[in-house]
């Protein structure tokens, strides 16, 4: 039955790809080249629709045939997709998008207790319990969702990067708990093909695809923390999302200092700097390695956590300094 579900998903994917131009034009899902992107031609933002159809089929299969959906929350996943899909089509301001997704997250957490945070398991400290704390039970997980989703959306600047990072995080979640395979096998199959299509500049995730992948990861991490509070260390999740999170903080700080809107996009991200200096393939390799190598070092030996965090932070700062200096020198030479 699972194989049939994957085949059915792939058939839907094939048909959407076949009529991608028609669908994209009909629903205004075409991203034109502009100063905020490095794409030089039109992009078809159909990845989110494809992934959402895959999610729906997998969700109703689990509900109908296996009577389990512990790690999904249909409401928050669907709402995040619809909000971001609306943004792909009609474009809404980042502040409004954050407000609506924040309200949806708070509402979902209120009605789904498994999305709240009642305990945190620290490697260097002990377990902390927050059974009756409104701040930790509702506000903090809402903030975590907003930060993770937006940090993930920040890495969608070059072909295939967001898909690769999303897939690598999902694989790590499976390494930690292979029971999650039932929730992800069809999504992994479709996402793998979308990576190939993305690299071929055929189909792109769009905000809807990025939001869908990241909110799925959020649901899994929050519910894993609820059902199995000792499965993850808080520092482990921090390490898993360290690079995109740190890059987002740097960009916010720099834009605020320069009196710019911190929510508006540009080409000053780490992956843009890598791309302008090393090209696409090397950028994908370096970024994926920076996200995955530290977390697997921690997975095999917890004692290296402090060293890994310090080294990763220093390496990130060195890369930003080196690449920025190199870009500035190149700009000066062009002026001469």
N, C-alpha and C positions, 0 to 999 in steps of 0.2 A: 504493500500500500504506500509506503514511504517513497519507493522508487517511482510509482505512478504519479505521486504528488510532485516530485522533482521534474518529471517529464512534462507534466501539465504546465508547471511554472515556466519551463524552458520554451514550450510552444507559445505561451502568451508573450514571453520575452521576444521570441523570433518575429511574431506578428507586429508587435509594437515597433521593433527595429525596422521592419519592412516598410511601415507607413509612418516613420518618424517625422518626415518633413510635413506631411499632411496634418498629423496630430499636433505637432509643435506650432504650426501656423494657425490652426483652428483655435488653440487655447492660449496663444501668445506665450509659448514656452521656448522662446528663442532669445539667447543672450548675445547681444551684439558687442563687438570689440569696443573697449573704452579704456580710459587711463587707469582704472582700478584693476584691470585684468591684463594678463600677458597674452591672451588669446587674440589672434589676428583674423579670425573668421568667426562666423556664426556658430553658436553652441546650442545643441538641443537638450533642454533640461527635462529629460524624461526618466532619469534614474530613480527619482523619488516615487513616481507613480508605479514603476516596475517593482520596486522594493515593497511598497505598501500592498500591492496585489499579492505578492509573495507572503507577506506577513498575515494578511487576511485569510488566505488559503490555509496556512499553517495553523493559525489561531483556531479556526473552525474545525480543522481536522483533529487537533488536540482535544477540543471541547467535545466533539462528537464521538470519536473512536477511542480516546484514551482517558477521557474525563479528567484532564488535568490542564491547568493554566496558572500554576502557582506564581510563575515568574513574569507573567505579562499583566499589564493593566490596559485594557482595551481603550478606556476613556482617554487617558493621558497620551497614549501613543497616537490615537486617531486625531485628537485635537492638535497636537504638535505638528502632525503631518498637514492637516488642513490649514493651519495658520501659516506655515512655511510655504505651502503650495500656493496659497493666496498671494504671498509675498513674491513668489516666482512669477506669477501672472500679472499682478497689478502693482507690485512694489509698495510696501508700507515702510514707514520709518523704523530704524532699529529700536528706538525707545518704545514705540508702540508694540513692536514684536516682543520685546522683553516683558513689557507690562502684561500682555495677554497670556504669554506662556507662563509667567509667574503666577497669575491668577488661576490658570488651569492646573498648575502643579500643586498649589496650595489646596485647591478644591479636591484634587485626586488624593492627596495625602490624607486629608480629613476623612474621606470615605473609605480609604484603603489603608488599614493600620500597618500593613506590611511594608509600606513605603516610608513610614516614619522611622526616625532613628531613636532607639531607646537604649542602645549600648554602643560603645566604641572600644575596640580591642587594639591597644597600642603595644608595639614591640618593646619599646624602652620603658613604658610605664605599665600599669595594670589595667584591667577592664574598668571602664567607667559606665555607670548606669544612670539613665535619665528617665525614670518611669513616668513622672508627672510634670516634665518641663515642656511648656508650650514652645519655648525658644528652640530647644533641641529636637523636639518631636515633630514640629511643623515648619518653623522658620528656617532652621539650618538645612534640612533636606531640600527645601524649596530653593534656597541659595545655591546649594550644591548642584542641583539640576540646571539652574540658569547658567552658572559658571561653566560647567562641563559642556553643555550644549553650545554655548557661544565660543568657548575655547576650541572645540572641535570644528565649528564653522569657520574659525580663523585659518585653519590649515588647508582649506579648500581653495588653493590659489594656483596650483599647477596640476596637470593631468595625472589622475590616478593616486595622488597623495592621500586625500581623505579616505578613499576606498581602501587603500593598503593599510593605513593606520587603524581604521575601523575593523578590518579583517584580522589584523594582528592582535588587537585587544580582545576580540571575540575568541580567537584561538587560545589566548592566555586564560580567559574565563573557563574554557573547556578543559584546559590543563589542570586548573584548580578543581573543577567539578564536571566530570564528563557526563553527568546526568543531564546537563544543559543541552546536550546534543540534539535531543528531541525538539528543542525550541529554535535551534539554529541551523540544522542541516540543509534545509531548502534555501534559507537566506544566504548561507555560505556559498552554495552552488551558484546562485544568481549573482551574488556580489563578486565572485571570482570572474564571471563572464563580464560583468559591468566594468571591472578593472581593465580587462583587455579592450573593451569598447571605448573606455575613457582614454586609454593610451593611444588608441587609433583615432581619437577625436570624433568618434561617432555619436556617443551619448554621454552626457554629463549628469552628475548627481543633482545639482542645483541645491538651493537651501532646503528643499523638502527631503532630499536624499540624505543630506548631512544631519538634519534634525531627526530624521527617522532612525538612522544608525545610532546617533548619540543618545536619544531617549530610550532606545532598546537597552543600550549598555547601562544607562542610569537605573532603569527598572531592575535589571539583573543584579547590579551591585547593591542597591538598597534592599532588595528582597533577600539576597544572600546574607546581608548583614542582619536581617530580621530573623530568618529561619536558621542560619548557621553563624552566629555572631563571632565564633572563633576561627572561621575559615580564612578571613582576610585580616591583616593588620591595617590600621589606618595609614601608617607610613607606606605600606605596600601600594595602596590605591593612590596615594599622593605621588609615589614614584612612577606609577603607571601613566599618570597624566601630567608629569612634571614639565616636560618640554613644551607641549602646546600651552599649558597654563602659564609657565614663565614667560613665554613669548607674548601672550596676551597681556600680562601685567606690564611688561616692558613697553609695548605699543600704547597701552592706555596712558601710562605715565608720560611717555614722550609726546603724545598728542596733546595732553593737558598742559604740559610745559610750553608747548608751541602754540597754545591757545586754539587748538583745533578740536572738533567734535570727536571724542574718543571712540564713538561707535561707527564712524564713517570709515570705509575701507581705503587701503592704499597698497603700495607695493614695497613696503618696508619690513615685511615679515621675514622671519628666518629663512623660510623656504624660497622666497623671492631672491634674497641675497645669495643663497646657494645656487639658485638657478642661473642668475646673471653671471656667476663666476665659473660654474662647473657644468652647466647644462642639465637637462631633465633627468637622465638615468642616474647620474652620480648624485644628484640632489635627492632622488627617491631613496637611493641606497643609504646615504648618510643619515637622512631624517628617520627612516624606518629603523636603522641600527641604533640611533640615539634613543629611540623610544623603547626598543625591545631588549637590547643587550643589558642595560642596568636591571630591568625587572627580572630577567632570567638569572642573572648573577645572584640577586637577592633570593630568588626561588630555590636555588641550589645551595646557597650558604647565607643564612640570615645575618651572620656576623659582619658581613661586608656592607651593611645598610648605610652606616654613617660615611664610610669611605666613598661609596658609590654616589651618594647625594652630593658630597663636596666636590668630587671629581667632575660629575655631570654639570654642576653649576659653573665651575671654573671653565670647563670646555665650552659651554654655551657662551659665556661671557667672552672668551677668547675668539670664538667664531664670529660673534657680532662685531667685536672690535676690529678683527683682521679684515673681514669682508667689507665693513663700512669704510675702513681706511683705503682699501683697494679700490672700492667704487669711487671714492672721492678723488683719488689720484687719477683714475680713468677720466673722470669728468673734467679735471683741470687740464689734462693732456689734450682732450677734445677742444677745449676753449683756445688753447695755444695753436 
